[in-house]
Amino acid sequence: MSILGKIFTWWDGATIGTHLWTARKGEHVGTDAQGNKYYRSKAKEGQRERRWVIYDGPNDASRVPVEWHGWLHGSFEDVPESFLPPPRIWEVDYTPNATGTAAAYRPQGALERGGKRAKAVGDYEAWSPDA
């Protein structure tokens, strides 16, 4: 992305201001499997520690894994890698939020699938202005 794009856009990666703040005040604490980088700044007197994420790609909060979400919100102090159990066999890999894309879920009857709704069996009576 061009320098002007970095200055004026926030939806496709971190802005120049965020990069400057991170370089000046941030301490890199970890990276998740998707390449998102997590930072913190030291707490000042009477204030909490500040924590943030720099996304590797578009800014989408659903890309933050559960364990890092807990760390970002101060549920625990140590970084998640220090105390995570091994992954279970039934756990699936992350899938991005597909809302607004061609891969989004569209039930039968959705306009994108032809708009044909399954016939109701006695539970639906069409409204008529004459009735």
C-alpha positions as CSV (number, residue, x, y, z in Angstrom):
1,M,0.0,0.0,0.0
2,S,1.2,3.5,-0.8
3,I,2.2,6.0,1.9
4,L,-0.9,8.0,1.2
5,G,-3.0,4.9,1.6
6,K,-1.4,4.2,4.9
7,I,-2.0,7.8,6.1
8,F,-5.7,8.0,5.1
9,T,-7.1,4.5,5.5
10,W,-7.6,2.3,8.6
11,W,-9.5,-0.7,7.2
12,D,-6.6,-2.4,5.4
13,G,-3.8,-2.7,8.0
14,A,-2.4,-0.3,10.6
15,T,-2.1,3.4,9.9
16,I,1.0,5.4,10.0
17,G,0.0,6.7,13.5
18,T,-0.3,3.2,14.8
19,H,3.0,2.2,13.4
20,L,4.7,5.2,15.0
21,W,3.0,4.5,18.3
22,T,4.1,0.9,18.1
23,A,7.7,1.8,17.3
24,R,7.9,4.3,20.1
25,K,5.9,2.8,22.9
26,G,5.2,-0.8,22.0
27,E,6.9,-4.0,23.1
28,H,6.3,-7.0,20.9
29,V,5.0,-9.9,23.0
30,G,4.0,-12.5,20.4
31,T,2.6,-13.5,17.0
32,D,-0.3,-15.9,16.4
33,A,-0.6,-18.6,13.7
34,Q,-2.1,-16.1,11.2
35,G,0.7,-13.6,11.5
36,N,-1.0,-11.0,13.7
37,K,1.4,-9.3,16.0
38,Y,0.6,-8.4,19.6
39,Y,2.1,-5.5,21.6
40,R,1.9,-3.9,25.0
41,S,3.1,-0.7,26.6
42,K,4.2,-0.4,30.1
43,A,1.6,0.8,32.6
44,K,2.1,4.2,34.0
45,E,1.4,5.1,37.6
46,G,-2.3,4.4,38.4
47,Q,-3.0,3.2,34.9
48,R,-3.4,-0.2,33.3
49,E,-1.1,-1.7,30.7
50,R,-2.2,-0.9,27.2
51,R,-2.4,-3.9,24.7
52,W,-3.1,-4.0,21.0
53,V,-2.8,-6.1,17.8
54,I,-1.4,-5.3,14.4
55,Y,-3.2,-7.4,11.9
56,D,-1.4,-9.2,9.1
57,G,-3.9,-8.3,6.4
58,P,-7.3,-6.6,6.7
59,N,-8.5,-5.4,10.0
60,D,-11.0,-8.0,11.2
61,A,-11.5,-8.6,14.9
62,S,-12.8,-12.2,14.1
63,R,-9.2,-13.0,13.1
64,V,-8.0,-12.8,16.7
65,P,-7.8,-16.3,18.2
66,V,-9.6,-16.9,21.5
67,E,-6.4,-17.1,23.6
68,W,-5.1,-13.8,22.3
69,H,-8.5,-12.2,22.7
70,G,-8.4,-13.0,26.4
71,W,-4.9,-11.6,26.7
72,L,-5.9,-8.4,24.9
73,H,-8.7,-7.8,27.3
74,G,-6.6,-8.4,30.4
75,S,-8.1,-11.8,31.4
76,F,-4.6,-13.0,32.2
77,E,-1.1,-11.5,32.5
78,D,1.1,-13.9,30.6
79,V,1.1,-14.4,26.9
80,P,-1.1,-17.3,25.8
81,E,1.8,-19.5,24.5
82,S,3.1,-19.9,28.0
83,F,0.2,-21.8,29.4
84,L,-2.0,-23.2,26.5
85,P,-2.9,-26.9,26.5
86,P,-2.1,-28.9,23.4
87,P,-4.8,-28.6,20.7
88,R,-7.5,-31.2,20.8
89,I,-8.1,-33.6,17.9
90,W,-11.7,-32.3,17.4
91,E,-10.6,-28.6,17.2
92,V,-10.8,-27.1,13.7
93,D,-8.6,-24.5,12.1
94,Y,-9.7,-20.9,11.9
95,T,-12.0,-19.9,9.0
96,P,-12.4,-16.2,8.3
97,N,-15.7,-14.4,8.6
98,A,-17.4,-14.9,5.2
99,T,-20.2,-12.3,5.7
100,G,-20.5,-10.1,2.6
101,T,-18.5,-12.5,0.4
102,A,-19.5,-15.1,-2.1
103,A,-18.7,-17.8,0.4
104,A,-21.3,-16.4,3.0
105,Y,-24.1,-18.8,4.2
106,R,-27.3,-18.3,2.3
107,P,-30.3,-20.4,3.3
108,Q,-32.9,-21.7,1.0
109,G,-35.2,-18.9,0.1
110,A,-32.5,-16.2,0.1
111,L,-32.7,-13.9,-2.9
112,E,-29.1,-14.8,-3.9
113,R,-30.3,-18.4,-4.3
114,G,-33.3,-17.7,-6.4
115,G,-35.7,-16.5,-3.7
116,K,-37.8,-19.7,-3.7
117,R,-39.0,-20.5,-0.3
118,A,-40.1,-24.0,0.7
119,K,-43.9,-24.4,0.8
120,A,-45.4,-24.0,4.2
121,V,-47.7,-26.7,5.5
122,G,-50.7,-25.0,7.0
123,D,-48.7,-22.6,9.2
124,Y,-48.8,-19.7,6.8
125,E,-51.7,-17.7,5.4
126,A,-50.9,-15.0,2.9
127,W,-52.2,-11.5,3.8
128,S,-54.6,-9.9,1.5
129,P,-55.7,-6.2,1.6
130,D,-59.3,-7.2,0.7
131,A,-59.7,-9.6,3.6
